[in-house]
Amino acid sequence: MSLTQLERAIKGINQKMLLEQLKELLNFGVISKKSFEGYPLKVEYTLTKRGEKLLEAITIMQGIGIDLMKENGMLEILKENGFIE
């Protein structure tokens, strides 16, 4: 994804904060960055193998959290945030 696509996809993030987080994810080997020559400068970010493994783990934990919220009658919060219909 490009920086612009990421900015649009992440609610409430500004470019400075996004760039800081991307730098940290790069340093930990979670994402990779590819720069293309030309104007305007084009940069794409992709998940590394490590990033894919982390995403799998987070998805599992999210599923457990959703199940717990359902069990505790928190359906409205899940609906408001788009996790269930």
Buried (B, 14 or more C-beta within 10 A) or exposed (E): BEBEEBBEEEEEBEEEEBBEBBEEBBEEEBBBEEEEEEEEEEEEBEBBEEBEEBEEEEEEEEEEEBEEBEEEEEEEEBEEEEBEE
